[in-house]
Amino acid sequence: MASTGGDLLQVRVAHLGLDRTTNTPVVILQEQEGERVLPIWIGPAEASAIAMELAGVKFSRPLTHDLLKQVIVGLGAELRKVIITQVKDNTYFAELHIYRGDTVIQVDARPSDSIALALRLKSPMFTSETLLELTSVDTGEGGIQPGAGPLDPDSLKSYLQNLDPEDFGKFTP
């Protein structure tokens, strides 16, 4: 997969909530050593998988992301990193970098699945400087949208306060 260029910066899940203007779950990744954020709108199932892992909820039988974790570990491999690589037509792309011995396997994946898996395997997540700059966000009336301009800390704070993590209760299986 094509790289986005620029240096890779580590990011973490800063917030998970529901964008009430679109009723779509959104995960906010924030650079580890800074203030910039990368909002990614995701599906309800993936939001639920991320929310459950963040909350430490465990099920007696493995759900899909837990199953994938067990497959990776069972094959003697490790997920060394997840990279959010690019955005094309408002669709984000990611790669799983799985190491097994001297072999590196790069797997194309959706960012939402990649994040859910990285949280389960305690693997670092990265994106490029270019992508963080490209997807600066705007907190206008339609919620925040990719590429709409820089986001100042007050706008971000106000936007995040309007995201409601409690809304994820309805996505719980």
C-alpha positions as CSV (number, residue, x, y, z in Angstrom):
1,M,0.0,0.0,0.0
2,A,1.2,3.5,-0.8
3,S,2.7,5.4,2.1
4,T,1.4,8.8,3.1
5,G,4.9,10.2,3.3
6,G,6.2,12.2,6.2
7,D,7.4,10.9,9.6
8,L,5.3,8.5,11.5
9,L,3.9,9.8,14.8
10,Q,2.5,7.6,17.5
11,V,-1.2,8.2,18.3
12,R,-3.5,6.9,21.0
13,V,-7.3,6.7,21.4
14,A,-8.2,10.0,23.0
15,H,-11.9,9.7,22.9
16,L,-14.7,7.5,21.6
17,G,-18.2,8.9,21.2
18,L,-21.2,9.4,19.0
19,D,-21.3,12.4,16.6
20,R,-24.8,13.5,17.4
21,T,-25.1,15.5,14.2
22,T,-24.6,12.4,12.1
23,N,-25.5,9.7,14.7
24,T,-22.3,8.0,13.6
25,P,-19.7,6.7,16.1
26,V,-16.3,8.5,15.9
27,V,-13.0,7.6,17.4
28,I,-10.6,10.5,18.0
29,L,-6.9,9.6,17.8
30,Q,-4.5,12.1,19.2
31,E,-0.8,12.3,18.7
32,Q,1.2,11.1,21.7
33,E,3.4,14.1,21.9
34,G,1.0,16.8,20.9
35,E,-2.5,18.3,20.5
36,R,-3.4,17.3,16.9
37,V,-6.2,14.8,16.4
38,L,-7.4,12.5,13.7
39,P,-11.2,11.8,13.8
40,I,-12.3,8.7,12.1
41,W,-16.0,7.9,11.7
42,I,-16.6,4.2,12.2
43,G,-19.4,1.6,12.3
44,P,-21.4,0.7,15.4
45,A,-19.9,-2.8,15.6
46,E,-16.3,-1.6,15.6
47,A,-17.2,1.2,18.0
48,S,-18.7,-1.4,20.3
49,A,-15.5,-3.5,20.0
50,I,-13.3,-0.6,20.9
51,A,-15.6,0.6,23.7
52,M,-15.7,-2.9,25.3
53,E,-11.9,-3.2,25.2
54,L,-11.4,0.3,26.7
55,A,-13.9,-0.6,29.4
56,G,-12.2,-3.9,30.1
57,V,-15.4,-5.9,29.3
58,K,-14.7,-9.6,28.6
59,F,-17.0,-12.2,27.2
60,S,-17.0,-16.0,27.8
61,R,-16.6,-16.6,24.1
62,P,-14.2,-14.7,21.8
63,L,-15.7,-12.0,19.6
64,T,-14.2,-11.3,16.2
65,H,-11.3,-9.0,17.4
66,D,-10.5,-11.3,20.3
67,L,-10.5,-14.3,17.8
68,L,-8.0,-12.4,15.6
69,K,-5.8,-11.7,18.6
70,Q,-5.8,-15.4,19.5
71,V,-5.0,-16.4,15.9
72,I,-2.0,-14.0,15.8
73,V,-0.7,-15.1,19.2
74,G,-1.4,-18.8,18.4
75,L,0.6,-18.6,15.2
76,G,3.6,-17.3,17.2
77,A,3.4,-13.9,15.7
78,E,3.0,-10.4,17.2
79,L,1.3,-7.2,16.0
80,R,4.2,-4.8,16.2
81,K,2.3,-1.8,14.9
82,V,-0.8,-0.4,13.3
83,I,-0.4,2.4,10.8
84,I,-3.2,4.7,9.6
85,T,-1.8,5.1,6.1
86,Q,-4.0,7.4,4.1
87,V,-7.4,8.9,3.4
88,K,-9.0,8.7,0.0
89,D,-12.5,10.0,-0.7
90,N,-13.2,10.3,3.1
91,T,-12.2,6.6,3.6
92,Y,-9.3,5.9,5.8
93,F,-6.9,3.0,5.2
94,A,-4.7,1.2,7.7
95,E,-2.1,-1.5,7.8
96,L,-1.4,-4.2,10.4
97,H,2.4,-5.0,10.7
98,I,2.6,-8.6,11.9
99,Y,6.0,-10.1,12.7
100,R,6.6,-13.8,12.9
101,G,10.3,-14.6,13.3
102,D,12.1,-12.8,10.4
103,T,8.9,-12.5,8.4
104,V,6.9,-9.3,8.3
105,I,3.4,-9.5,7.1
106,Q,1.6,-6.3,6.1
107,V,-2.2,-6.7,6.1
108,D,-4.6,-4.1,4.6
109,A,-7.3,-3.3,7.2
110,R,-9.9,-0.8,8.2
111,P,-8.7,1.6,10.8
112,S,-11.6,0.7,13.2
113,D,-10.6,-3.0,13.1
114,S,-6.9,-2.1,13.4
115,I,-7.6,0.1,16.5
116,A,-9.7,-2.6,18.2
117,L,-7.0,-5.2,17.5
118,A,-4.1,-2.9,18.6
119,L,-5.9,-2.2,21.9
120,R,-6.3,-5.9,22.5
121,L,-2.6,-6.7,21.7
122,K,-1.3,-3.5,23.4
123,S,0.4,-2.6,20.1
124,P,1.4,1.0,19.2
125,M,-0.6,2.9,16.6
126,F,0.9,5.4,14.2
127,T,0.0,7.9,11.5
128,S,1.9,10.3,9.4
129,E,2.6,13.9,9.9
130,T,1.1,14.5,6.5
131,L,-2.2,12.8,7.4
132,L,-2.5,14.7,10.7
133,E,-2.1,18.0,8.8
134,L,-4.4,16.9,6.0
135,T,-7.2,15.9,8.3
136,S,-7.3,18.9,10.5
137,V,-11.0,19.3,11.4
138,D,-13.7,21.8,11.7
139,T,-16.4,21.8,14.4
140,G,-19.0,23.5,12.2
141,E,-22.7,22.7,12.3
142,G,-22.5,19.4,10.5
143,G,-20.1,18.0,13.1
144,I,-16.4,17.8,12.4
145,Q,-15.4,16.9,8.9
146,P,-12.1,15.8,7.4
147,G,-10.0,18.5,5.7
148,A,-12.2,21.5,6.8
149,G,-9.5,23.6,8.4
150,P,-7.5,23.8,11.6
151,L,-9.1,22.9,14.9
152,D,-8.3,25.1,17.9
153,P,-8.2,23.6,21.4
154,D,-11.4,25.4,22.5
155,S,-13.4,24.0,19.5
156,L,-12.0,20.6,20.1
157,K,-12.9,20.7,23.8
158,S,-16.5,21.8,22.9
159,Y,-16.8,19.2,20.2
160,L,-15.6,16.4,22.5
161,Q,-18.0,17.5,25.3
162,N,-20.8,17.0,22.8
163,L,-19.7,13.4,22.0
164,D,-21.6,11.0,24.3
165,P,-19.8,7.8,25.3
166,E,-23.0,6.7,27.0
167,D,-24.6,6.4,23.6
168,F,-22.5,3.2,23.1
169,G,-24.7,1.4,25.6
170,K,-27.1,0.7,22.7
171,F,-24.4,-0.9,20.6
172,T,-23.5,-3.5,23.3
173,P,-24.3,-7.0,22.1
